């Protein structure tokens, strides 16, 4: 839901969300938020477009794309809906 709140209709593929921000928004530990982001990506709901980084000088959040929405009003990329192809395994 937090990705949808950050989605403006024009910023898909450029939605910034770090593990620390997700943890703050969800009220959980950063490790738990990181695990949740990985799970959303593994199941095809979101895709990392640009990996973020954290240094003493810079804090840049990872840029995400919601797979159920187009990028660039559908001109750059249509919705990929990768979640439709996810199948649970014995581990899930």
LOKOLLO-916161 format. One record per residue: x, y, z of N, C-alpha, C in turn. Coordinates in Angstrom, 3 decimals. Layout:
% residues N
<atom n_xx="X" n_yy="Y" n_zz="Z" ca_xx="X" ca_yy="Y" ca_zz="Z" c_xx="X" c_yy="Y" c_zz="Z"/>
...
***
This chain:
% residues 92
<atom n_xx="0.819" n_yy="-1.202" n_zz="0.000" ca_xx="0.000" ca_yy="0.000" ca_zz="0.000" c_xx="0.860" c_yy="1.263" c_zz="0.000"/>
<atom n_xx="2.009" n_yy="1.202" n_zz="0.633" ca_xx="2.861" ca_yy="2.400" ca_zz="0.690" c_xx="3.386" c_yy="2.777" c_zz="-0.697"/>
<atom n_xx="3.625" n_yy="1.791" n_zz="-1.556" ca_xx="4.044" ca_yy="2.095" ca_zz="-2.927" c_xx="2.921" c_yy="2.798" c_zz="-3.668"/>
<atom n_xx="1.716" n_yy="2.336" n_zz="-3.475" ca_xx="0.567" ca_yy="2.965" ca_zz="-4.147" c_xx="0.378" c_yy="4.406" c_zz="-3.667"/>
<atom n_xx="0.646" n_yy="4.663" n_zz="-2.402" ca_xx="0.522" ca_yy="6.030" ca_zz="-1.878" c_xx="1.562" c_yy="6.953" c_zz="-2.506"/>
<atom n_xx="2.737" n_yy="6.406" n_zz="-2.813" ca_xx="3.802" ca_yy="7.218" ca_zz="-3.404" c_xx="3.649" c_yy="7.354" c_zz="-4.922"/>
<atom n_xx="2.827" n_yy="6.517" n_zz="-5.509" ca_xx="2.622" ca_yy="6.541" ca_zz="-6.957" c_xx="1.739" c_yy="7.728" c_zz="-7.341"/>
<atom n_xx="2.225" n_yy="8.573" n_zz="-8.254" ca_xx="1.493" ca_yy="9.784" ca_zz="-8.647" c_xx="0.765" c_yy="9.642" c_zz="-9.976"/>
<atom n_xx="0.986" n_yy="8.534" n_zz="-10.667" ca_xx="0.416" ca_yy="8.369" ca_zz="-11.999" c_xx="1.447" c_yy="8.614" c_zz="-13.074"/>
<atom n_xx="2.567" n_yy="9.229" n_zz="-12.685" ca_xx="3.621" ca_yy="9.544" ca_zz="-13.652" c_xx="5.011" c_yy="9.117" c_zz="-13.190"/>
<atom n_xx="5.121" n_yy="8.612" n_zz="-11.981" ca_xx="6.460" ca_yy="8.336" ca_zz="-11.438" c_xx="6.791" c_yy="6.845" c_zz="-11.325"/>
<atom n_xx="6.048" n_yy="5.989" n_zz="-12.004" ca_xx="6.336" ca_yy="4.561" ca_zz="-11.914" c_xx="7.724" c_yy="4.293" c_zz="-12.500"/>
<atom n_xx="8.509" n_yy="3.523" n_zz="-11.796" ca_xx="9.903" ca_yy="3.292" ca_zz="-12.163" c_xx="10.839" c_yy="4.246" c_zz="-11.462"/>
<atom n_xx="10.273" n_yy="5.239" n_zz="-10.808" ca_xx="11.050" ca_yy="6.253" ca_zz="-10.092" c_xx="10.480" c_yy="6.457" c_zz="-8.679"/>
<atom n_xx="9.871" n_yy="5.417" n_zz="-8.138" ca_xx="9.288" ca_yy="5.487" ca_zz="-6.795" c_xx="10.378" c_yy="5.119" c_zz="-5.796"/>
<atom n_xx="10.838" n_yy="6.085" n_zz="-5.041" ca_xx="11.903" ca_yy="5.861" ca_zz="-4.075" c_xx="11.389" c_yy="5.246" c_zz="-2.785"/>
<atom n_xx="12.036" n_yy="4.143" n_zz="-2.365" ca_xx="11.674" ca_yy="3.510" ca_zz="-1.091" c_xx="12.893" c_yy="2.752" c_zz="-0.590"/>
<atom n_xx="13.421" n_yy="3.216" n_zz="0.520" ca_xx="14.539" ca_yy="2.517" ca_zz="1.148" c_xx="13.998" c_yy="1.561" c_zz="2.210"/>
<atom n_xx="14.850" n_yy="0.654" n_zz="2.665" ca_xx="14.456" ca_yy="-0.265" ca_zz="3.738" c_xx="14.132" c_yy="0.519" c_zz="5.007"/>
<atom n_xx="14.931" n_yy="1.540" n_zz="5.285" ca_xx="14.693" ca_yy="2.347" ca_zz="6.487" c_xx="13.363" c_yy="3.090" c_zz="6.412"/>
<atom n_xx="13.052" n_yy="3.639" n_zz="5.239" ca_xx="11.771" ca_yy="4.337" ca_zz="5.086" c_xx="10.609" c_yy="3.357" c_zz="5.202"/>
<atom n_xx="10.736" n_yy="2.195" n_zz="4.563" ca_xx="9.683" ca_yy="1.180" ca_zz="4.657" c_xx="9.484" c_yy="0.750" c_zz="6.114"/>
<atom n_xx="10.580" n_yy="0.592" n_zz="6.842" ca_xx="10.494" ca_yy="0.212" ca_zz="8.260" c_xx="9.744" c_yy="1.270" c_zz="9.058"/>
<atom n_xx="10.059" n_yy="2.537" n_zz="8.800" ca_xx="9.391" ca_yy="3.628" ca_zz="9.507" c_xx="7.898" c_yy="3.661" c_zz="9.179"/>
<atom n_xx="7.563" n_yy="3.516" n_zz="7.905" ca_xx="6.163" ca_yy="3.557" ca_zz="7.484" c_xx="5.352" c_yy="2.374" c_zz="8.012"/>
<atom n_xx="6.002" n_yy="1.224" n_zz="8.108" ca_xx="5.306" ca_yy="0.012" ca_zz="8.547" c_xx="5.415" c_yy="-0.249" c_zz="10.041"/>
<atom n_xx="6.286" n_yy="0.508" n_zz="10.717" ca_xx="6.456" ca_yy="0.331" ca_zz="12.149" c_xx="7.136" c_yy="-0.989" c_zz="12.495"/>
<atom n_xx="8.193" n_yy="-1.317" n_zz="11.744" ca_xx="8.914" ca_yy="-2.568" ca_zz="11.982" c_xx="10.419" c_yy="-2.314" c_zz="11.902"/>
<atom n_xx="11.195" n_yy="-3.341" n_zz="12.108" ca_xx="12.657" ca_yy="-3.236" ca_zz="12.027" c_xx="13.085" c_yy="-3.175" c_zz="10.562"/>
<atom n_xx="14.218" n_yy="-2.515" n_zz="10.271" ca_xx="14.714" ca_yy="-2.454" ca_zz="8.887" c_xx="14.924" c_yy="-3.830" c_zz="8.252"/>
<atom n_xx="15.377" n_yy="-4.801" n_zz="9.020" ca_xx="15.557" ca_yy="-6.149" ca_zz="8.468" c_xx="14.228" c_yy="-6.756" c_zz="8.034"/>
<atom n_xx="13.192" n_yy="-6.512" n_zz="8.813" ca_xx="11.856" ca_yy="-7.014" ca_zz="8.468" c_xx="11.346" c_yy="-6.320" c_zz="7.207"/>
<atom n_xx="11.568" n_yy="-5.013" n_zz="7.101" ca_xx="11.146" ca_yy="-4.265" ca_zz="5.916" c_xx="11.907" c_yy="-4.747" c_zz="4.685"/>
<atom n_xx="13.200" n_yy="-5.010" n_zz="4.836" ca_xx="14.013" ca_yy="-5.513" ca_zz="3.732" c_xx="13.480" c_yy="-6.862" c_zz="3.241"/>
<atom n_xx="13.125" n_yy="-7.717" n_zz="4.164" ca_xx="12.566" ca_yy="-9.028" ca_zz="3.821" c_xx="11.237" c_yy="-8.859" c_zz="3.076"/>
<atom n_xx="10.405" n_yy="-7.927" n_zz="3.521" ca_xx="9.115" ca_yy="-7.678" ca_zz="2.875" c_xx="9.308" c_yy="-7.156" c_zz="1.448"/>
<atom n_xx="10.267" n_yy="-6.251" n_zz="1.252" ca_xx="10.544" ca_yy="-5.737" ca_zz="-0.091" c_xx="11.030" c_yy="-6.854" c_zz="-1.004"/>
<atom n_xx="11.921" n_yy="-7.705" n_zz="-0.493" ca_xx="12.411" ca_yy="-8.847" ca_zz="-1.281" c_xx="11.257" c_yy="-9.773" c_zz="-1.674"/>
<atom n_xx="10.353" n_yy="-10.018" n_zz="-0.732" ca_xx="9.215" ca_yy="-10.895" ca_zz="-1.005" c_xx="8.291" c_yy="-10.292" c_zz="-2.067"/>
<atom n_xx="8.021" n_yy="-9.001" n_zz="-1.976" ca_xx="7.193" ca_yy="-8.344" ca_zz="-2.997" c_xx="7.844" c_yy="-8.436" c_zz="-4.372"/>
<atom n_xx="9.171" n_yy="-8.294" n_zz="-4.401" ca_xx="9.878" ca_yy="-8.381" ca_zz="-5.682" c_xx="9.890" c_yy="-9.824" c_zz="-6.201"/>
<atom n_xx="10.139" n_yy="-10.781" n_zz="-5.330" ca_xx="10.152" ca_yy="-12.194" ca_zz="-5.736" c_xx="8.801" c_yy="-12.634" c_zz="-6.287"/>
<atom n_xx="7.731" n_yy="-12.098" n_zz="-5.736" ca_xx="6.389" ca_yy="-12.471" ca_zz="-6.175" c_xx="5.895" c_yy="-11.630" c_zz="-7.345"/>
<atom n_xx="6.717" n_yy="-10.683" n_zz="-7.811" ca_xx="6.403" ca_yy="-9.935" ca_zz="-9.016" c_xx="5.543" c_yy="-8.704" c_zz="-8.850"/>
<atom n_xx="5.338" n_yy="-8.226" n_zz="-7.632" ca_xx="4.513" ca_yy="-7.029" ca_zz="-7.425" c_xx="5.282" c_yy="-5.748" c_zz="-7.678"/>
<atom n_xx="6.579" n_yy="-5.764" n_zz="-7.406" ca_xx="7.434" ca_yy="-4.598" ca_zz="-7.640" c_xx="8.720" c_yy="-5.069" c_zz="-8.314"/>
<atom n_xx="9.427" n_yy="-4.148" n_zz="-8.982" ca_xx="10.720" ca_yy="-4.432" ca_zz="-9.588" c_xx="11.668" c_yy="-3.280" c_zz="-9.281"/>
<atom n_xx="12.879" n_yy="-3.635" n_zz="-8.930" ca_xx="13.922" ca_yy="-2.633" ca_zz="-8.692" c_xx="14.370" c_yy="-2.083" c_zz="-10.037"/>
<atom n_xx="14.339" n_yy="-0.785" n_zz="-10.174" ca_xx="14.790" ca_yy="-0.135" ca_zz="-11.398" c_xx="16.196" c_yy="0.450" c_zz="-11.228"/>
<atom n_xx="16.505" n_yy="0.892" n_zz="-10.027" ca_xx="17.826" ca_yy="1.470" ca_zz="-9.741" c_xx="18.144" c_yy="1.230" c_zz="-8.267"/>
<atom n_xx="19.196" n_yy="0.480" n_zz="-8.009" ca_xx="19.582" ca_yy="0.131" ca_zz="-6.647" c_xx="20.070" c_yy="1.373" c_zz="-5.898"/>
<atom n_xx="19.601" n_yy="1.549" n_zz="-4.684" ca_xx="20.032" ca_yy="2.671" ca_zz="-3.854" c_xx="21.316" c_yy="2.346" c_zz="-3.112"/>
<atom n_xx="21.835" n_yy="3.338" n_zz="-2.404" ca_xx="23.055" ca_yy="3.137" ca_zz="-1.621" c_xx="23.075" c_yy="4.101" c_zz="-0.449"/>
<atom n_xx="23.915" n_yy="3.777" n_zz="0.517" ca_xx="23.998" ca_yy="4.543" ca_zz="1.758" c_xx="25.472" c_yy="4.717" c_zz="2.107"/>
<atom n_xx="25.946" n_yy="5.950" n_zz="2.100" ca_xx="27.318" ca_yy="6.258" ca_zz="2.510" c_xx="27.266" c_yy="7.399" c_zz="3.525"/>
<atom n_xx="28.428" n_yy="7.785" n_zz="4.011" ca_xx="28.474" ca_yy="8.917" ca_zz="4.947" c_xx="27.984" c_yy="10.197" c_zz="4.281"/>
<atom n_xx="28.267" n_yy="10.349" n_zz="2.979" ca_xx="27.876" ca_yy="11.559" ca_zz="2.261" c_xx="26.481" c_yy="11.485" c_zz="1.643"/>
<atom n_xx="26.137" n_yy="10.326" n_zz="1.114" ca_xx="24.906" ca_yy="10.206" ca_zz="0.334" c_xx="23.978" c_yy="9.127" c_zz="0.871"/>
<atom n_xx="22.701" n_yy="9.402" n_zz="0.762" ca_xx="21.662" ca_yy="8.430" ca_zz="1.082" c_xx="20.680" c_yy="8.448" c_zz="-0.080"/>
<atom n_xx="20.758" n_yy="7.437" n_zz="-0.933" ca_xx="19.918" ca_yy="7.378" ca_zz="-2.118" c_xx="19.045" c_yy="6.126" c_zz="-2.037"/>
<atom n_xx="17.746" n_yy="6.322" n_zz="-2.055" ca_xx="16.805" ca_yy="5.204" ca_zz="-1.955" c_xx="16.728" c_yy="4.439" c_zz="-3.267"/>
<atom n_xx="16.440" n_yy="3.167" n_zz="-3.169" ca_xx="16.211" ca_yy="2.343" ca_zz="-4.356" c_xx="14.973" c_yy="2.860" c_zz="-5.072"/>
<atom n_xx="15.022" n_yy="2.873" n_zz="-6.394" ca_xx="13.887" ca_yy="3.296" ca_zz="-7.225" c_xx="13.144" c_yy="2.043" c_zz="-7.682"/>
<atom n_xx="11.830" n_yy="2.043" n_zz="-7.494" ca_xx="11.006" ca_yy="0.875" ca_zz="-7.762" c_xx="9.972" c_yy="1.152" c_zz="-8.840"/>
<atom n_xx="9.497" n_yy="0.065" n_zz="-9.436" ca_xx="8.405" ca_yy="0.102" ca_zz="-10.408" c_xx="7.311" c_yy="-0.846" c_zz="-9.913"/>
<atom n_xx="6.065" n_yy="-0.404" n_zz="-9.930" ca_xx="4.920" ca_yy="-1.245" ca_zz="-9.598" c_xx="4.527" c_yy="-1.956" c_zz="-10.893"/>
<atom n_xx="4.531" n_yy="-3.288" n_zz="-10.893" ca_xx="4.342" ca_yy="-4.032" ca_zz="-12.138" c_xx="2.909" c_yy="-3.997" c_zz="-12.675"/>
<atom n_xx="1.965" n_yy="-3.578" n_zz="-11.860" ca_xx="0.578" ca_yy="-3.514" ca_zz="-12.326" c_xx="0.244" c_yy="-2.189" c_zz="-13.011"/>
<atom n_xx="1.231" n_yy="-1.290" n_zz="-13.108" ca_xx="1.017" ca_yy="0.012" ca_zz="-13.756" c_xx="2.050" c_yy="0.226" c_zz="-14.859"/>
<atom n_xx="1.660" n_yy="0.991" n_zz="-15.850" ca_xx="2.551" ca_yy="1.315" ca_zz="-16.960" c_xx="3.612" c_yy="2.327" c_zz="-16.524"/>
<atom n_xx="4.668" n_yy="2.378" n_zz="-17.294" ca_xx="5.725" ca_yy="3.368" ca_zz="-17.082" c_xx="5.618" c_yy="4.397" c_zz="-18.200"/>
<atom n_xx="5.703" n_yy="5.668" n_zz="-17.852" ca_xx="5.646" ca_yy="6.727" ca_zz="-18.861" c_xx="4.317" c_yy="6.777" c_zz="-19.587"/>
<atom n_xx="3.243" n_yy="6.665" n_zz="-18.850" ca_xx="1.887" ca_yy="6.695" ca_zz="-19.401" c_xx="1.680" c_yy="5.623" c_zz="-20.465"/>
<atom n_xx="2.431" n_yy="4.511" n_zz="-20.336" ca_xx="2.297" ca_yy="3.385" ca_zz="-21.252" c_xx="3.170" c_yy="3.475" c_zz="-22.481"/>
<atom n_xx="3.816" n_yy="4.617" n_zz="-22.685" ca_xx="4.667" ca_yy="4.794" ca_zz="-23.856" c_xx="6.009" c_yy="4.087" c_zz="-23.656"/>
<atom n_xx="6.601" n_yy="4.248" n_zz="-22.481" ca_xx="7.905" ca_yy="3.635" ca_zz="-22.200" c_xx="7.786" c_yy="2.137" c_zz="-21.973"/>
<atom n_xx="6.793" n_yy="1.715" n_zz="-21.206" ca_xx="6.589" ca_yy="0.292" ca_zz="-20.903" c_xx="5.181" c_yy="0.122" c_zz="-20.360"/>
<atom n_xx="4.484" n_yy="-0.858" n_zz="-20.874" ca_xx="3.163" ca_yy="-1.166" ca_zz="-20.355" c_xx="3.290" c_yy="-1.921" c_zz="-19.038"/>
<atom n_xx="2.173" n_yy="-2.159" n_zz="-18.397" ca_xx="2.223" ca_yy="-2.938" ca_zz="-17.158" c_xx="2.661" c_yy="-4.362" c_zz="-17.492"/>
<atom n_xx="3.538" n_yy="-4.919" n_zz="-16.655" ca_xx="4.080" ca_yy="-6.258" ca_zz="-16.911" c_xx="3.353" c_yy="-7.330" c_zz="-16.112"/>
<atom n_xx="2.710" n_yy="-6.965" n_zz="-15.033" ca_xx="1.909" ca_yy="-7.873" ca_zz="-14.208" c_xx="2.615" c_yy="-9.200" c_zz="-13.935"/>
<atom n_xx="3.859" n_yy="-9.104" n_zz="-13.512" ca_xx="4.684" ca_yy="-10.277" ca_zz="-13.260" c_xx="4.126" c_yy="-11.153" c_zz="-12.138"/>
<atom n_xx="3.333" n_yy="-10.594" n_zz="-11.274" ca_xx="2.744" ca_yy="-11.352" ca_zz="-10.168" c_xx="1.842" c_yy="-12.474" c_zz="-10.671"/>
<atom n_xx="1.316" n_yy="-12.357" n_zz="-11.882" ca_xx="0.447" ca_yy="-13.389" ca_zz="-12.429" c_xx="1.198" c_yy="-14.690" c_zz="-12.703"/>
<atom n_xx="2.498" n_yy="-14.612" n_zz="-12.848" ca_xx="3.314" ca_yy="-15.777" ca_zz="-13.178" c_xx="3.966" c_yy="-16.419" c_zz="-11.967"/>
<atom n_xx="3.791" n_yy="-15.820" n_zz="-10.791" ca_xx="4.400" ca_yy="-16.376" ca_zz="-9.589" c_xx="3.656" c_yy="-17.625" c_zz="-9.152"/>
<atom n_xx="4.417" n_yy="-18.641" n_zz="-8.815" ca_xx="3.829" ca_yy="-19.877" ca_zz="-8.298" c_xx="4.522" c_yy="-20.217" c_zz="-6.990"/>
<atom n_xx="3.769" n_yy="-20.580" n_zz="-5.971" ca_xx="4.395" ca_yy="-20.925" ca_zz="-4.687" c_xx="5.234" c_yy="-22.194" c_zz="-4.810"/>
<atom n_xx="6.287" n_yy="-22.238" n_zz="-4.022" ca_xx="7.125" ca_yy="-23.427" ca_zz="-3.946" c_xx="6.965" c_yy="-24.025" c_zz="-2.565"/>
<atom n_xx="7.663" n_yy="-25.108" n_zz="-2.326" ca_xx="7.599" ca_yy="-25.735" ca_zz="-0.995" c_xx="8.129" c_yy="-24.796" c_zz="0.084"/>
<atom n_xx="9.036" n_yy="-23.875" n_zz="-0.295" ca_xx="9.623" ca_yy="-22.933" ca_zz="0.654" c_xx="8.661" c_yy="-21.808" c_zz="1.016"/>
<atom n_xx="7.682" n_yy="-21.487" n_zz="0.145" ca_xx="6.781" ca_yy="-20.364" ca_zz="0.377" c_xx="5.679" c_yy="-20.820" c_zz="1.235"/>
***
